[in-house]
């Protein structure tokens, strides 16, 4: 279908439903929306980071919702996004593919295959390739922008409103687009479209993929300061079969334009790999600082009724139930508050000893006066003050979304050093409005992705107001 440029503002779900506890007392949150600052470095340094990046589960990066893939030309989605499409096929994830152009400019000298006919051929090739990757259920939006000039066409900006509306209707959690410095103007246009969508829907996860960055010199400027690189696994044979459908770009369709474009052998060899590159764009905004929490605790010694609230008690009971019959020698509760969850584990014999850390000095001092035997409480700020272990259970309860992605990267590295092989990790995520750049599922998913395949999912407890992930560390 071609995009109908109509749409009205609507929201299909209220993330802070009536009756759910707000994680920030009204008026206290330090979250401030801001635009991304583009900070570049040499492309060679970025490539070094990618080579050392974790191999993440692509489904964790996308989240639980629908996926939108923006393809500047037919074939870009197959060359650099096959892992995303294969995962969408496996999960039957709702999928929208936005075709920016129909690629009719690849053979301008051909008489036998004029641009309009070439556009039809390439659109058919794209459809066949995506179906070969298992995504016959994909919804298509063809913008029909001019090949090579989409960045300057009014249709690109006009597409934002209806695409925002479709993201809301379908529950899109992630948008994949070429990296902003992928060297082609149509790729720049696709990246800008993704950023425009996130400006309207700030909690969209933006995943940048790379097609032609391999042409860049090591010292070429490349956006990277607000990105975290990941590698994702694809099915090489399935990708080869899908790419074969793009016959017009392999020199098999147009007979009379020897100067026309074909995918070079070196490029095809480079992308014939079990791994593809994705980078997570850090969420726009600033997380609340220490003063934010000081203000909350100065207004009330127990602002969330952690001892008496049915929500808080239910969350702790669910966490203990998920751990089951396992017994732990030393548990860490990060962002512990008064240490209620760690105290429950000690009281029920699920942990022999526990350490809790929180940045609020007053709450730690008060909690120490009634701490049960075996519970050590430490005042400090994460990630840098993470207490030394070793630990065989690490708990992050309603904490990760308070930290920006760079702090989460450091926290993941420090946590690795303090866990014993086989350690359990419990991540509790509040599903209401956190008023932070990262919502709770995004914070948990990003953190899990940082560990790669060595942090294995064991079980998940899903409730209306919270989610608990149990994982196992197997380095």
N, C-alpha and C positions, 0 to 999 in steps of 0.2 A: 504494500500500500504506500501511497505517497502521503507525506505528512500534511494534514489539514491544519493550517495555522490559526486554530481557534483554541480557546481554553479559558477557564475561569479559576480563580484561586479557591482551592478547597483542601481540606486536610482529612485524610481517611481514618486517622486514629489520634487520640489524645494520649500521649505517653505518660501523663501524670493524671491518671483517672481519679475520679472522686473517691475519697476515702483512703488513698494510698499515702503513706507518710512521705513528706518532702524531706530530702536529704540536706536541704539548706533552709533554716528558718528564714522567713520572708525578709527580704531586703539586706541579707548579710553576704550573699555570694559575691566573691571577687571576680567572677568570670566576666571578661570583656571581649566582645567580638572585635576582630581585626583582620585585615587582609594579610595574605602571605607576603613576606619579603623575599624576593628572589635573590638568593645568594649563590654564586657560582664558584666553581673550582675547576681544576684541570680534569679533562675527561679520563686521563690515565689513572688519576687517583680514584675516580669513581669505579673504573673497571677493577681496580685492586679490591675495593670494598665489595663489589659484587662477587668476585671470586671467593671471598671469605664469608659471604652471606649465608645464613641458614637456609636449608631446603625446607620450605614451609608447606603445610597442607593448604592447597589453594582454596579449598572450601572454607577454611578458618579465616583466611584473608577476606573473602567475600562476605562472610556472615550468613545469617539464616534467611535473608530476604532474596529478592530478585536481583539479577545482574543486567547491567546495560553495557554493551561493548560498542564503542564508536570507532568505525573503520574508515579512514580517509579514502581508501581505494579498495575495490574488490581484490582480495588476497591478503591484505594486511592482517585480518583477523586469523587467517589460517597460518601465516608465517610466524606470528609472535604471540597469538592468544589461544593456541590449540589446547593448552592445559586448562584454561578457563572454560572453554567450550566442552571439553571432555568431562570436566567435573559437573558442569550444568546438565549434561546428558545423563550422567550417573545418578544425580540427585533429582532429576526432573525439575530442576530449578527454573522458575519463570525467567525468560531471557528476552531482552530486546536488543536487536542489532541495528544501530544507526549507520546507514551507508551515506557518508558525506557526499561522495561523488560516485558516478558510475564508471569512472576510469576511461572515458572516451578519448582521452588525449594521448594514449600511449603509442599510437601509430598514425600520426597526422599526415603522412605522405601516402597513405593507402587510398586507392580508387576502388578496389574490389570490396573493401570493408570500410565504408565511411563512418564518421563518428557516431551517428545515431545507431547504426547497426552494431558497431563495436560495443556501445553502451548496453544494448540488449544482450549481446553475447556474454559480456563480463558480469552482468547481473545474474545471468543464468549459471555461469561458472561459480559465482559466489554462493548462490543458493545450493548448488549441488555439493560444494565442498563442505558447507556447514552441515548439510544433511548427512554427509559421509562421517562427520564427527559426532553424529548422534543427536543433532539439535534440529530435527525436523519440526519441533514444536516452537521454534523461535518466532517471535513477532518482529516483523521487518518495518523499519521506517527509512524510506529512501528520500533523501533531501534533494538529490539531483543537482547539486551545486557544480559550478564549472571546474573541471579537472585542471589543477594547477593554479586556480585563482579563487578557491573557496574562501580563503581567509578574508578576501576583500568584498565578497558578495553579501548583499543585504540579507539573503536568505539564512545565513549562518546565525545572525543575531535574532532574526524572526523565529528561529526554531526553538529558542530557549524556553519561552513560556509554555508551549504545548508539551515539550519534553519534561519540564518540571512537573506539569500536571500528570503526565504518564508515570513518572517516577512515584508520585504520591499514590496514584491509583493502584499500581502494581506492587508497591512496597519495596522499591529498589533500595538495597543497602550499599551497593558498590557500582562504580562506573569505571570502566577500563578505557584508556585512551593512550595514544602515543606520548612519549616523554616530550615536554615542551621544546627540547633542543634536538629532537629527532630531525635530521636535516632534510626537510621538504616543507614547503609552505602549506600544503594540505594537512600535513601532520601537525604543524603548528596550529592550524585552525581547529583540528580535532581536540588538541589539548586545551585550547582556549574555551571551546564549547564545554568541556568537562569542568573547567574551573568556573565558568558562568553558572553551571548547574549547582555546584557546591556553594557558590555565593548565595544562592536562593535557598538551598537545603544544606545548611552547614554541617550536618552529621553524615552526609554522604561520604563513603570511603572512596577515595580516588586512587586507582591503581594504574600507574604508568607502565606501558610496555615499550620495548625498543625494537625497531625494525632496521633503520639505516644508521643508527649511531656507530656501527662498526666502520663507517667511512670517516669518522672524526679522527683528527690527529690527537696524540696523547695530551698536548698542551691546549687543546681547544676548550673554550669556556663551556661549562656544563652545569646546569642547575642540580644541586645535590645537598645543600645544607639542611633543607627541610624535607628530606626524603630518607627513608630507610629501605635499603635494597633487600630483596629476597630472591631466591631461586625456587622454581616450582618444576615438578616432574611432569613430563608429557609422555604419550605413547608415540614413539618415533615412527613406527610403521603406520599407525593410523594417520599421523600427520602427513607422511609421504603420500598415502593414498588420497587424502583430501587435497593436497597441493597439486596433484596430477590433474585435477579438474580445471585448474587455471591454465588451460592449454594455450590461450591467447598470449599469456605472458611467458610461455616456455618456447615460443617460436613455432607453434604448430597450426596456427589459424590464419594469420594474415600473410598472403603470398607475395605481396608487391611493395613492401616497405622495408628494405634491408636496414635502413637507419632507424627503424622503430625500436621501441624498448622491449627487451627480454631480460628476465632475471638472470644475472651472470652466474656462472658455475661456482665461483668462489663464494658468492653470497648464499647460494643454495647449500653448499657444503657447510658453511658456518652455522646455518640455522638447522641443519640436519643433526639434531642433538636431543638427548633425553631431558635436557634442562632448558627452561626459558626464564627470562628476566622479568620480574615485576618489582616495582618500587611503590611503597606506601607513602602518600603525601601526608605530612603531619597536619592534624586538624587545625583550622584557623581559630585563634582565640588564646587566652591566657588562663591557665588553671589558677584557682585560688591559692594564695600564699599562707604563711603561718599566721599573719594577722587576722585572716578570715576565721580560723578556728579559735584563736584567742577570743575574738568577739563573741563567738557562739557560746563558749564555755563561761565567759564572764556574765552572760545574760542568764544562764541556767546551769547548775552543776550536772544535770542529766537531760540535755535538750532532746534526746530521742527515747527517753524512758526505756533504757536498754534492759533493765531488770524486770519491768512489769509489762511492757508492751506485748500484746499477742503476736504482732509481726516479728519482733525481736526474738521472743521465745520460740516461735515456730521455725524461724530461720536456724537457730542453734540446734533445735531438735532434728531438723532435716539434715543438717551437716553431720551430726553424730550418727544418724541412721545411715547416711551414705557411706561413712567409714566402716560401719558394720562391726564385725568381731575383731578387726585389726587392732593390735596393741602397739603403741609407739614409745620409744625410749625418751625422745626429746622433741617436743613440738615448738614451732615458732609461730606466734600470731602477730603479724605485721599490721600496724594501725589498730592496736588492741583496745583502745579506750580504757575501760576498767578491767579488761581481761576476762570478760564474762564467758566467752566461748572456750578459751583455754582453761578457765576454772571448771567449766562443765566437763571437759575431757578428763581433767584430773579427778573430779568427783566420781565419775562413772568408770574409772579405771582404764580409760582408753589411752591415756598418756601417763608415763611415770613422772615426767617433769616437763616444764614448759617455760618459755621465755616470751614476753610480750614487749613490743616497742610502740611508743606513740610520741608524737611531737609536743603534745600539750602537757607542760610540766605540772600544772595544777591537778589534772586528772590522774596522772601517774602518782603524784604524792598522795592523793586521797585513796587511790586504789591500793597502794602499798600497805595502808593501815588495816585492810581487811583481806589481803591476798591469802589464798589458801597455801598450805605447805606444798612446796614443789614448784611454785610460780614465781619467777623472777621478772620484775618489771623494769624497763629501761626507758629513759627519756632520750629521744633523738629524732632526727629527720631523715627520712629515706630519700634517695638510696644510700647515701654516703655513710650513715650511722647504723647500717644493718648489723645486728649483734653476731658475734662469731658463734658457730655451731660446734660440732656438726649436728644436723637435724635429719630425722627420718620422716618428719611431717612439717610442711610449711603451709601456712594459712594466710591468704590475702582476702580479707572480708570487707567488701565495700570500700576499697582503697585505691585500686589501680587507676581508676578514671580521674583521680585527683592529680595524677602525675602526667607531665607532657611526655611525648614519645622518647625524647632523648634521655630523660630520667628513667623511663621504663627499660631502655636498652642497657643502661648501667645497672639497674636493679636486677635484670635477668643475669647479667654477667656475674654480679656479686652473689646472687642466690645459688648459681651453679657451684660456686666454690664452697658453699656451706652445706650442700646436700650430700648425703651418702647415697651410693648406688641403690636403686630400688625405692628411694624416698617417695612419699606421697605428697601431692600438692592439691590443696583445696582452694578454689577461687569462688567467692560468693559475690554475685553481681545483682545490684538493685535494678529493677526494670522500670522504675519511674523516671521522671525528669531530674537529672542530676545537675543541670545548669553548668556543666563543664564541657570543654571542647570535645573530649572523648566521652561518649555515653558508655554505660557500664559494659554492655556486650562488646563494643569496639575495643575498650580497654583490655578486657579479658582476652579477646581473640588476638589482638596485637601482641600481647605479652606471651601467649601460648605459642604464636608463630615464631617468636624470637628463639625458642628452644629447638626448633626443627623437629625431626622425627624422634629425637631422644626423649621428648616429653610426650608420653602416649596417653590418649584418652582411655579412661576406665569406665566412667559412668557419669550421667548428668541427671540432676533433679530439676525439673522444671515446674515452677509454681506461677501463679498469676502475678506476683509482685517481686519475685526474685528467681535467680537461676544459680545453681551450684554445679561446678565442674570438678570432678575428681580425676586426677591425672597421676601418672607414675613416671618417675625419672629413671631412665635406663640408658646411661651414657655408654 
